[in-house]
Amino acid sequence: QVQLVESGGGSVQAGDSLRLSCTASGGALSSYAMAWYRQAPGKQRELVARISSLGSTNFADSVKGRFTISRDNAKSTVYLQMNSLKPEDTAVYYCNWGTFWGPGTQVTVSS
């Protein structure tokens, strides 16, 4: 059974940085793409960033140039480095691998 656990969320001021981590267990994760999604109150869940098994990445337009995604296959961990955070980045951030989701971690950015 695959399990994903996110960490690193918190409450910060606009302009600050956070690094989210997602550690996975129970599967051969290195062979697959992983992604971060987020869901703000009253909004649909949206893709934030995705990284393929070979390390190619893509980002939502709203975070391009501010967020980076990386993975450490040896640690079965994917990271989301978030810089220059804005209040509109406030959301619950979810790690995704195929049909599996983590429970989410809250990110709150105040102005």
N, C-alpha and C positions, 0 to 999 in steps of 0.2 A: 504494500500500500504506500503510494507516494504521499509524503507530507511536506508542505512548504511552510516555513515560519519566517515572517518578516520581523525586522527590528530597525531601530534608528529614528523612528518618528519622534515628534515633539512639537513644542510651541516656540516659535522664533519670531524675530522682527524682520520686516521687509529688508531685503538686501543680504540677509544672512545665508548660510549654507547648511545643508544637512546631507548625510549619506545614509541611505537606506540599504539594508542587507536582506537577502532572502536565502536561507539555507534549506536545502532540499535533502530528503532522504527517501530511500525505497525505490530508486529507479536509476537507469543509465542516463543521467541528465546531460552528459557532455555531448550526446549525439543529437540533441534537439534544441530548437530555439526556446528562449525564455523571454518573458516580457513583464513590464510593469504597466498596470492600469491604475486609474484613480476614479473616485466617485465623490463628487461634491454634493452637499445636501440639495435635494430636489432636482438633481441632474442625472443623466445616464452615465453609466460607467464608460470611460474612454481610454483608449490606448495612449500611453505616455511615451514608452520607448520599448524597442524590441531588439534582441541580439540573437543572431543565428548561431548555429553550432560552430561556424567558422569565424565568428566574430564580426560579421558585418552588422551594421546598426541602422535603425531608422527611428525617427522621433516625430512626435506631434509638432505641428508648426508653432504652437504656443510655447514650447519649451526648447526649441532649437537654439543652440548657442549658449544655453544656460545649464542644461542637464546633459550628463553623459551616462552611458550604461556600459558595464563591463562584467566579465565573468571570470571566475577562478574554478575551472573544472576539477582541479585536485581537491578543492574544498567544497565542491557542489554548491557554490554560492554565486549569486548574481548581485551586483551592486547598482544603485542609482545615486549618482552624485548630483546634488541639486544646488546650484549656485544662484546668486541674485534672486532669491525667492521673492515672490509677490503675493499679496493677499489672495489673488485669484488662484494660487496654487494650493490653497487650503482644501483638503479632501482626505478621504481615507485611501491609502495607496495599497494596492494588491499585487502580489507576485502571481504570475501565471506560467504554467507549463502544461501545454496541451489542454486537457479537460480538468486539470487540477488547479486549485486556487488556495492561496494562503488566507488566513483570517483577516488580514489587513492591519495597517498601522496608521494612526492618525497623524497628519501633518497640519499644523495650524500656523498661519503666517499673519501677523498683525501689522498694521500700518503705523 
